[in-house]
Amino acid sequence: MDAETIAGLIGLAIGLLVLLALSIFESRTYRREHDGEGMLHHWVTHQQMHRPHWMRRRH
C-alpha cells in the first residue's frame, strides 16, 4: 500500500466515525424531544398509515 491509499482509508474511517457520532447524537435528541419514541418507530407507524388498506396487517 502506498501513502495515498493509507491516507484515503484513514479519511474514510474518520468520516464514518463522524457520521456514526452525529447519528447517535441526532437519535438521542429526537428521542428526548418526542417522549422516548425513536425515529424508526415514528417513521414505521406513519408509513403504515399511507399504505392501502389491503396491505395493512390485520390483528
Secondary structure, DSSP 8 states (H G I E B T S, - for coil): --HHHHHHHHHHHHHHHHHHHHHHHHHHHHHHHTTT--HHHHHHHHHHHTS-GGGS---
